[in-house]
Amino acid sequence: MKHIKAAFFGAGSMARMHARNVLADGRVDIAGICSRSRESAEALSFEIGRRVSCYSDFSTMLKEVEPDVLFVCVPPYVHGGEVEEAAGRGIHLFLEKPLSLELHRAGSMVDAVKKAGVISQVDFHHRFHPLVRRIKGLFDQDIAGRPLLMQARYFCNSQHTQWWRDKNLSGGQLFEQAIHLFDLMLFFMGPIKHVQAFQSNLCHRNQEDYTVEDTSAVTMLSDSEGMVSLAASNCAVPRRWEAAFHLVCENITAYYSSIEPGYIMDTLGSEAKPYNDSFNRDFVEPHKAALIEFLKAVRDGSGVSVPIQEGYKAQKLVMRAIQSAALTKPNQT
């Protein structure tokens, strides 16, 4: 497949970013955009400077455009069988997280992708950062040793959008944002057997349209007895979004942040020594790196790092944390 025909489901901020990255590839044509309002689809078409067929009906777009790939960039509450329909037509899928507000719908997506045999990639973009990939390489080479402790945080301070502030539409901060870190926990620590969580709205209680949590704390224990702690806040520094973690293993300690330089230290000897690898020498913005890998897989059949099953596993884990928090809700009086 030399030239790829792409369609977009959704026309918001993530669709805009992915569309720019798609066009930068030079071998992909954006042939269709579907949004709940045709006007927003047309606005995206205008913004990217391309004459694109715009739709408000998803099935019509698939029938008329016949895309090779579909970029799914809608909020979690929007899903109503579109991914399953696209998979059934043999269309490869690049998906934003979380897969769906409901776990049964996410499972239906996984089943449809498996049955159709199409390629899927979930945009858990932190996995594509060079430092995260280097850490995973040390695991794969049996250098890192057993993972012992992971301490993670997702901090921001924003009103976001109206649907994001509504628990019934977004699922909350853990579900919609910090799910990236739950994916990394599974990536490094393996399966999780125990989850304990607390959630509360501590700094938006007087805002009537704000029904999601703004503060969360989660502790977990992996099957291998490794321990995990996570904190999430939407009361931190305004206009600053940070996903970060410290990871302590038998032979290395690593620090990653989405907004500042990280490091990996060799701790096997009596004195810690930094790994002097140039992690960022060939740096590609992680969202773009995930997309490049996906397009390569569509062209030549090579593998992807984050198939839809990985998105489902992360969603199951974050929902376990949310369920735990519902049973241990702090007193807000």
C-alpha positions as a printed Julia matrix, in Angstrom:
333×3 Matrix{Float64}:
   0.0     0.0    0.0
   1.77    3.13  -1.22
  -0.78    5.85  -0.5
  -3.2     5.6    2.42
  -6.71    7.03   2.45
  -7.68    8.25   5.94
 -10.9     9.32   7.61
 -11.45   11.04  10.96
 -14.21   10.41  13.49
 -14.15   13.54  15.63
 -12.94   17.06  14.89
 -11.65   18.38  18.22
  -8.18   19.19  19.5
  -6.8    15.64  19.25
  -8.14   15.27  15.7
  -6.41   18.53  14.76
  -3.09   17.32  16.11
  -3.32   13.9   14.45
  -4.43   15.46  11.16
  -1.35   17.67  11.1
   0.87   14.67  11.79
  -0.91   12.63   9.1
  -0.35   15.33   6.49
   3.32   15.62   7.5
   3.73   11.98   6.46
   3.22   13.0    2.84
   1.73    9.68   1.77
  -1.68    9.9    3.41
  -4.78   11.61   2.01
  -7.46   12.76   4.46
 -10.61   11.95   2.53
 -13.36   12.28   5.14
 -14.15   13.92   8.48
 -17.21   13.04  10.56
 -18.32   15.04  13.57
 -21.58   15.37  15.46
 -21.98   18.7   13.68
 -20.97   19.03  10.07
 -19.81   22.58  10.84
 -17.04   21.37  13.15
 -15.9    18.87  10.52
 -15.78   21.66   7.95
 -13.83   23.84  10.41
 -11.17   21.14  10.71
 -11.04   20.75   6.92
 -10.48   24.51   6.59
  -7.86   24.54   9.35
  -5.71   21.86   7.71
  -6.04   23.52   4.33
  -7.5    20.52   2.53
 -10.74   20.03   0.6
 -12.2    17.13   2.57
 -15.65   15.53   2.4
 -17.41   16.36   5.68
 -20.2    14.39   7.37
 -22.39   14.22  10.42
 -23.42   10.63   9.66
 -20.69    8.09  10.35
 -22.0     5.2    8.26
 -22.44    7.45   5.24
 -18.86    8.6    5.53
 -17.52    5.04   5.59
 -19.65    4.03   2.6
 -18.73    7.03   0.46
 -15.08    7.53   1.44
 -14.03    3.86   1.81
 -10.98    4.72   3.95
  -8.02    2.45   4.62
  -7.57    3.86   8.14
  -9.79    5.63  10.65
  -8.62    8.02  13.36
 -11.04    7.79  16.29
 -10.82   11.09  18.2
 -14.09   11.45  20.11
 -14.82   11.74  23.86
 -15.45    8.42  25.63
 -19.22    8.92  25.97
 -19.75    9.28  22.2
 -19.04    5.67  21.2
 -22.03    3.76  19.92
 -20.69    1.0   17.66
 -18.68    3.08  15.19
 -15.38    1.31  15.89
 -17.05   -2.07  15.46
 -18.59   -0.95  12.17
 -15.27    0.3   10.85
 -13.45   -2.88  11.87
 -16.13   -4.94  10.15
 -15.36   -3.07   6.94
 -11.66   -3.95   7.23
 -10.56   -0.45   8.22
  -7.44   -0.11  10.38
  -7.88    1.93  13.57
  -5.9     4.57  15.44
  -7.77    5.26  18.68
  -7.7     7.88  21.38
  -8.01    6.76  24.98
 -10.07    5.74  26.88
 -11.8     3.37  24.5
 -15.3     4.01  25.79
 -17.12    5.17  28.89
 -18.48    1.64  29.36
 -16.3    -1.45  29.71
 -18.73   -3.65  27.79
 -18.48   -1.3   24.79
 -14.67   -1.35  25.02
 -14.81   -5.15  25.06
 -17.04   -5.12  22.0
 -14.44   -3.01  20.19
 -11.68   -5.45  21.11
 -13.73   -8.39  19.86
 -14.55   -6.63  16.58
 -10.9    -5.78  15.9
  -9.81   -9.34  16.66
 -12.51  -10.86  14.45
 -11.72   -8.55  11.53
  -7.96   -8.92  11.84
  -7.38   -5.18  11.36
  -4.44   -3.24  12.79
  -5.14   -1.08  15.83
  -3.07    1.37  17.83
  -4.14    3.2   21.0
  -2.5     6.59  21.51
  -0.81    5.88  24.83
   1.91    8.2   23.61
   4.12    8.18  26.72
   5.21    4.66  25.74
   6.88    6.21  22.68
   9.1     8.62  24.6
  12.77    7.62  24.13
  13.42    7.4   27.87
  10.4     5.14  28.45
  11.52    2.94  25.56
  15.06    2.8   26.99
  13.74    1.69  30.38
  11.68   -1.04  28.73
  14.77   -2.11  26.79
  16.63   -2.59  30.08
  13.79   -4.84  31.25
  13.87   -6.82  28.01
  17.66   -7.27  28.35
  17.3    -8.48  31.97
  19.38   -5.53  33.16
  16.8    -3.56  35.18
  15.96   -6.4   37.55
  12.64   -6.86  39.28
  10.4    -3.76  39.49
   9.98   -2.85  43.16
   8.21    0.5   43.41
   6.55    2.94  41.02
   5.45    6.37  42.2
   3.41    8.3   39.61
   1.55   11.58  39.33
  -0.73   13.42  36.91
  -0.98   17.11  37.81
  -2.8    19.93  36.05
  -5.17   22.81  36.78
  -7.71   23.55  34.07
 -11.43   23.91  33.46
 -10.98   21.74  30.35
 -14.24   21.41  28.37
 -17.83   21.13  29.57
 -18.05   17.43  28.8
 -14.77   16.77  30.67
 -16.16   18.37  33.85
 -19.2    16.09  33.75
 -18.55   12.71  35.42
 -21.28   11.08  33.34
 -19.56   12.1   30.11
 -15.81   11.91  30.79
 -15.62    9.35  33.59
 -13.37   11.68  35.61
  -9.71   12.66  35.74
  -8.37    9.2   36.57
 -10.38    7.67  33.74
  -9.82   10.3   31.05
  -6.29   11.58  31.85
  -4.4     9.47  34.36
  -5.23    6.31  32.4
  -1.91    7.0   30.65
  -0.12    6.22  33.91
  -2.2     3.12  34.56
  -1.0     1.89  31.16
   2.62    2.56  32.16
   2.08    0.76  35.47
   0.98   -2.36  33.62
   3.81   -1.87  31.11
   6.5    -1.94  33.81
   4.97   -3.63  36.86
   2.85   -6.33  35.23
  -0.59   -7.49  36.39
  -2.07   -5.82  39.48
  -3.75   -7.91  42.18
  -4.75   -5.3   44.79
  -6.11   -1.76  44.34
  -7.06    0.8   46.99
  -8.14    4.31  46.02
  -9.55    7.58  47.32
 -11.16   10.36  45.26
 -12.72   13.68  46.12
 -13.63   17.11  44.79
 -11.6    19.39  47.06
 -11.27   22.67  45.17
 -14.27   22.81  42.79
 -17.12   22.07  45.22
 -18.82   25.4   44.6
 -18.83   24.97  40.83
 -22.16   23.46  39.87
 -21.07   22.06  36.49
 -17.96   20.35  37.93
 -18.92   16.79  38.96
 -15.6    14.96  38.38
 -13.02   14.41  41.09
 -10.11   16.85  41.26
  -7.96   14.88  43.73
  -7.13   11.17  43.73
  -4.75    8.83  45.52
  -4.3     5.19  44.49
  -2.11    2.4   45.88
  -1.63   -0.95  44.16
   0.21   -4.22  44.58
   1.39   -6.21  41.57
   1.35   -9.97  41.18
   5.14   -9.9   41.7
   4.72   -7.93  44.99
   5.89   -4.66  43.43
   4.17   -1.6   44.88
   2.59    1.36  43.09
   1.3     4.72  44.24
  -0.4     7.33  42.08
  -1.61   10.85  42.79
  -3.77   12.89  40.42
  -4.79   16.51  40.85
  -6.61   19.16  38.88
  -5.75   21.73  41.55
  -2.05   22.08  40.71
  -0.23   24.62  38.51
  -2.48   26.37  35.92
  -1.76   25.74  32.23
   0.74   23.0   33.1
  -0.04   19.34  32.38
   2.44   16.8   33.76
   2.51   13.03  33.71
   5.51   11.71  35.65
   6.86    8.72  37.53
   9.77    7.41  39.56
  10.52    3.73  39.01
  12.73    1.77  41.41
  14.0    -1.64  40.28
  16.6    -4.01  41.68
  19.36   -2.6   39.44
  18.13    0.78  38.16
  16.15    3.81  39.27
  14.46    5.96  36.64
  12.59    9.25  36.53
  10.3    10.34  33.73
   8.37   13.56  33.25
   6.38   14.73  30.25
   7.61   18.31  30.75
  11.19   18.08  32.02
  14.29   15.9   31.45
  14.38   12.49  33.07
  17.15   10.07  33.87
  18.1     6.44  34.45
  20.61    5.53  37.17
  22.54    2.27  37.45
  22.21    1.36  41.14
  23.71   -2.13  41.09
  27.06   -1.11  42.6
  27.88    0.79  45.79
  27.75    4.09  43.87
  24.98    5.08  41.5
  26.06    5.8   37.94
  23.96    7.53  35.28
  23.26    5.87  31.99
  24.85    8.25  29.51
  22.65    7.25  26.6
  21.48   10.14  24.47
  17.8     9.35  24.98
  16.67   12.37  23.03
  19.19   12.22  20.2
  16.62   10.96  17.74
  13.61   12.42  19.57
  10.27   12.27  17.79
   7.26   13.84  19.52
   5.54   10.82  21.15
   2.08   11.32  19.61
   3.73   11.51  16.21
   5.9     8.48  16.93
   2.8     6.4   17.75
   1.18    7.5   14.5
   4.29    6.81  12.41
   4.49    3.26  13.79
   0.8     2.72  13.03
   1.1     3.9    9.42
   4.18    1.74   8.91
   2.25   -1.29  10.19
  -0.59   -0.55   7.76
   1.87   -0.31   4.87
   4.07   -3.31   5.55
   2.31   -5.46   8.16
   4.85   -4.8   10.9
   3.73   -4.82  14.51
   2.41   -2.02  16.73
   3.31   -1.3   20.35
  -0.15   -0.57  21.75
  -2.92   -2.64  20.11
  -6.47   -2.15  21.32
  -6.13   -4.96  23.86
  -3.65   -2.78  25.79
  -6.2     0.02  25.94
  -8.76   -2.42  27.31
  -6.39   -3.66  30.04
  -5.61   -0.11  31.18
  -9.31    0.76  31.22
 -10.13   -2.28  33.36
  -7.45   -1.3   35.87
  -8.48    2.34  36.17
 -12.11    1.25  36.61
 -11.02   -0.98  39.49
  -9.49    2.09  41.13
 -12.67    4.13  40.58
 -14.78    1.32  42.06
 -12.48    1.14  45.08
 -12.76    4.89  45.6
 -16.56    4.65  45.49
 -16.41    2.27  48.47
 -13.98    4.48  50.46
 -15.3     7.94  49.68
 -13.84   10.59  52.01
 -16.23   12.7   54.08
 -16.71   16.01  52.25
 -18.63   17.78  55.02
